[in-house]
Amino acid sequence: IDDTVTEDDIVVVRWTAEGTQTGEFQGYAPTGNPATWTGVNVYRIACGRIAEEWSEVDGIGRLQQLGVMATPAPR
């Protein structure tokens, strides 16, 4: 967890994850490649429980690092 921000009934968590693809992932065979990706989760809390959740993850960057999606060449 990189940052946590709270206001009223909202909690925002910004995070970084990393791993190495050693098994099938999203239908792609193992590549053995490492990857680091980021995301943000927003939670609305009601009565001490998570009532709603929204998330944003850099899935394209993760797939590019794993080598299963091409990275566009600079112009």
Secondary structure, 3 states (H helix, E strand, C coil): CCEEEEECCEEEEEEEEEEECCCCECCECCCCCEEEEEEEEEEEEECCEEEEEEEEECHHHHHHHHCCCCCCCCC
